[in-house]
Amino acid sequence: GCTFGVCGTCKTKKLSGEVHMVHNGGISEDDIAAGYILACCSHPMGRVEIDV
C-alpha cells in the first residue's frame, strides 16, 4: 500500500465509531457515505470497530 490514501488498497468498512480521515483521492464520496474508510490515513476518534 501507499500509506498516503491514494491507492485504495487498505479500504475497509467502518462498523462503528468515528475516524478523522485525510485521504488523497483513493476513496470515492459514495464509499465514504457507505461507511468505508482508508485505514492507512484514518485516525480513530475514540473506540472504532472495522470489518476485517
C-alpha positions as CSV (number, residue, x, y, z in Angstrom):
1,G,0.0,0.0,0.0
2,C,0.9,3.6,-0.5
3,T,0.3,4.9,3.1
4,F,-0.9,8.2,1.7
5,G,-4.6,7.5,0.9
6,V,-4.0,7.2,-2.9
7,C,-4.2,3.6,-4.0
8,G,-7.3,2.4,-2.0
9,T,-5.7,-1.0,-1.1
10,C,-6.5,-0.5,2.6
11,K,-10.2,0.3,2.1
12,T,-12.3,-1.3,4.8
13,K,-15.8,-1.0,6.2
14,K,-16.2,1.0,9.5
15,L,-18.8,-0.7,11.6
16,S,-18.9,1.8,14.4
17,G,-17.2,4.8,15.9
18,E,-15.7,7.9,14.3
19,V,-12.4,8.5,12.5
20,H,-10.6,11.5,11.1
21,M,-9.6,10.6,7.6
22,V,-7.3,12.7,5.4
23,H,-7.1,10.9,2.0
24,N,-5.7,11.9,-1.4
25,G,-8.4,10.6,-3.7
26,G,-8.1,6.9,-3.0
27,I,-11.7,6.6,-2.0
28,S,-14.9,7.9,-3.5
29,E,-17.5,10.0,-1.8
30,D,-20.0,7.2,-2.3
31,D,-17.8,4.8,-0.5
32,I,-17.3,7.2,2.4
33,A,-21.1,7.7,2.6
34,A,-21.5,3.9,2.7
35,G,-19.2,3.7,5.7
36,Y,-15.8,2.8,4.1
37,I,-12.5,4.3,5.3
38,L,-8.9,4.1,4.2
39,A,-7.1,2.5,7.2
40,C,-3.7,4.0,6.3
41,C,-4.9,7.6,6.7
42,S,-7.7,7.3,9.3
43,H,-7.1,8.1,12.9
44,P,-9.7,6.9,15.5
45,M,-11.6,9.5,17.4
46,G,-12.3,7.1,20.3
47,R,-13.4,3.5,20.0
48,V,-13.7,2.2,16.4
49,E,-14.8,-1.2,15.0
50,I,-13.9,-2.2,11.5
51,D,-14.6,-5.2,9.3
52,V,-11.5,-7.3,8.7
